[in-house]
Every structure is written in structure tokens, then in C-alpha cells.
Amino acid sequence: MLLIRNQAALLSQLTEDHKRLSKNEQDLADIKGDLAQIKAILLRHDQVLADLPEAIQQKVGFKVPPNSHQLGESVSENSTGVLVSLRDLSLFRRRL
């Protein structure tokens, strides 16, 4: 009789373990799917950030004035008339 009770308890425990294992496997699959989506979003954001300095330059309308090679450094004038060093722009790009 004791053997039958032990076998029944073991079978019950194995059934519960199998249910937990199945749930854990499903949770892991869900997490992997979420991680893949997060990676895709981060890659898109990385590309947006990489393109941002060029987009800013185009939007603000940087132009190289004719005398921009003074002191050995290129200087650009944006549409508001502010002179901006191209070296400074490249430093700004690296920070992003």
C-alpha cells in the first residue's frame, strides 16, 4: 500500500513539474520574442542617431562661405548667420 501511495505522489509531482516546465518554456519564448523586438528597435534608434547630425545640418542649412579656410579650419554659416566650425560639428556627431 505504501508503494502505491509513493507512486501516486511521484506521478502527481511529475505532472506538476511538467506543467511548471511548460509554463517556463513558454515564458522564455515570450522573453526571447520581446528581446528580438527590443533589439530591432535599438538598431532603428541607432540608425536614427547616426543620421541625426546630417539631418540637423540639412535642416538648419549650413553653407560654407567663400573665406572659410581661415586659420586652417573649415567654418560653416547656418541660415541664421551663426558661424560654426566643421570640426565642432564632427565632435557633436561623435557625441551622439
C-alpha positions as CSV (number, residue, x, y, z in Angstrom):
1,M,0.0,0.0,0.0
2,L,2.8,2.4,0.8
3,L,4.4,1.7,-2.5
4,I,1.2,2.6,-4.3
5,R,0.9,5.9,-2.4
6,N,4.5,6.8,-3.1
7,Q,4.0,6.1,-6.8
8,A,0.8,8.2,-6.9
9,A,2.6,11.1,-5.1
10,L,5.6,10.8,-7.5
11,L,3.2,10.8,-10.5
12,S,1.4,13.9,-9.1
13,Q,4.7,15.7,-8.5
14,L,5.9,14.8,-12.0
15,T,2.7,16.2,-13.5
16,E,3.1,19.5,-11.6
17,D,6.8,19.7,-12.6
18,H,5.8,19.2,-16.2
19,K,3.2,22.0,-16.0
20,R,5.8,24.3,-14.5
21,L,8.4,23.4,-17.1
22,S,5.9,24.0,-19.9
23,K,5.0,27.4,-18.5
24,N,8.7,28.3,-18.0
25,E,9.4,27.3,-21.6
26,Q,6.5,29.5,-22.8
27,D,7.7,32.4,-20.7
28,L,11.2,32.0,-22.1
29,A,9.9,32.0,-25.7
30,D,7.9,35.2,-24.9
31,I,11.0,36.8,-23.4
32,K,13.1,35.9,-26.5
33,G,10.4,37.4,-28.7
34,D,10.4,40.6,-26.7
35,L,14.2,40.7,-26.8
36,A,14.2,40.4,-30.6
37,Q,11.7,43.3,-30.8
38,I,13.9,45.4,-28.4
39,K,17.0,44.7,-30.5
40,A,15.2,45.8,-33.7
41,I,14.0,49.0,-32.0
42,L,17.5,49.7,-30.7
43,L,19.0,49.1,-34.2
44,R,16.5,51.6,-35.7
45,H,17.3,54.1,-33.0
46,D,21.0,53.7,-33.5
47,Q,20.5,54.4,-37.2
48,V,18.3,57.5,-36.5
49,L,21.0,58.8,-34.1
50,A,23.7,58.2,-36.7
51,D,21.7,60.1,-39.3
52,L,20.8,62.9,-36.9
53,P,23.8,65.2,-37.4
54,E,23.4,65.2,-41.2
55,A,19.7,65.8,-40.8
56,I,20.4,68.7,-38.5
57,Q,22.9,70.2,-40.9
58,Q,20.4,69.9,-43.8
59,K,17.5,71.3,-41.8
60,V,19.5,74.3,-40.4
61,G,21.0,74.9,-43.8
62,F,24.8,75.1,-43.2
63,K,26.7,76.7,-46.0
64,V,30.4,77.1,-46.5
65,P,31.3,80.8,-47.0
66,P,33.9,81.7,-49.6
67,N,36.6,82.6,-47.0
68,S,36.0,79.6,-44.8
69,H,39.6,78.3,-44.9
70,Q,41.0,80.9,-42.4
71,L,43.2,79.6,-39.7
72,G,43.3,76.2,-41.4
73,E,39.8,75.3,-40.2
74,S,36.6,75.0,-42.2
75,V,33.8,77.1,-40.9
76,S,30.2,77.0,-41.9
77,E,27.5,79.6,-41.6
78,N,24.0,78.4,-40.9
79,S,20.8,80.0,-42.1
80,T,20.8,82.3,-39.0
81,G,24.2,83.7,-39.8
82,V,26.0,81.8,-37.0
83,L,29.5,80.6,-37.9
84,V,30.0,77.0,-36.8
85,S,33.3,75.1,-37.0
86,L,33.0,71.9,-39.1
87,R,35.4,70.4,-36.5
88,D,32.9,71.2,-33.8
89,L,30.1,69.6,-35.9
90,S,32.2,66.4,-36.2
91,L,32.7,66.4,-32.4
92,F,29.0,66.9,-32.0
93,R,28.4,63.9,-34.3
94,R,30.7,61.7,-32.3
95,R,28.9,62.5,-29.0
96,L,25.7,61.2,-30.5
